[in-house]
């Protein structure tokens, strides 16, 4: 079984930027994957059709890779399916930022977003639920205060237009302008604020 989950991890690592695996309560495993959002592969493309939010970036770029991973896992004889829509958990489901930090895929930044040494705050996470109990030892989770990028830096806190950021946490997530329900709409597209991410120096050098 350990060999199988390593094969799954190796396969998914060939086209995702980061991969983490953790066991859940019961007989299931969560595979968390991350892709860097770039101008050429913008995972932050959102829209609204007939009042319903459309995750255009995830549908275009994340979904095909998730389907490949799910197909590979099923080929190993296990049930598997993306969580939520295109691996993006619906409200009340998994908190992928928390899982990513627990798995050692990055550290929480002062803006509460996961920071990666290479990709900075640009990773976007998705999840696949596997119908079997697997577990691989994760890299040790690193505490926020151990994050050298954030030490002495308050750029994200200072730029937040709604003043809801405190070091390593968001005081009122319902007011965040990068939350789907509060994003501004321009020419049929929902535009996340992301001012805190734009000024973040992590992963730029």
Secondary structure, 3 states (H helix, E strand, C coil): CHHHHHHHHHHHHCCCCEEEEEECCCCCEEEEEEEECCCCCCCCCEEEECCEEECHHHHHHHHHHHHHHHHHHHHCCCCEEECCECCECCCCCCCHHHHHHHCCCCEECCCCCEEECCCECCEEEEEEEECCCCCCCCCCCCCHHHCCCCCCCCHHHHHCCCCCEECCEECCHHHCCCCHHHCEEECCEEECCCHHHHCCCCCCC
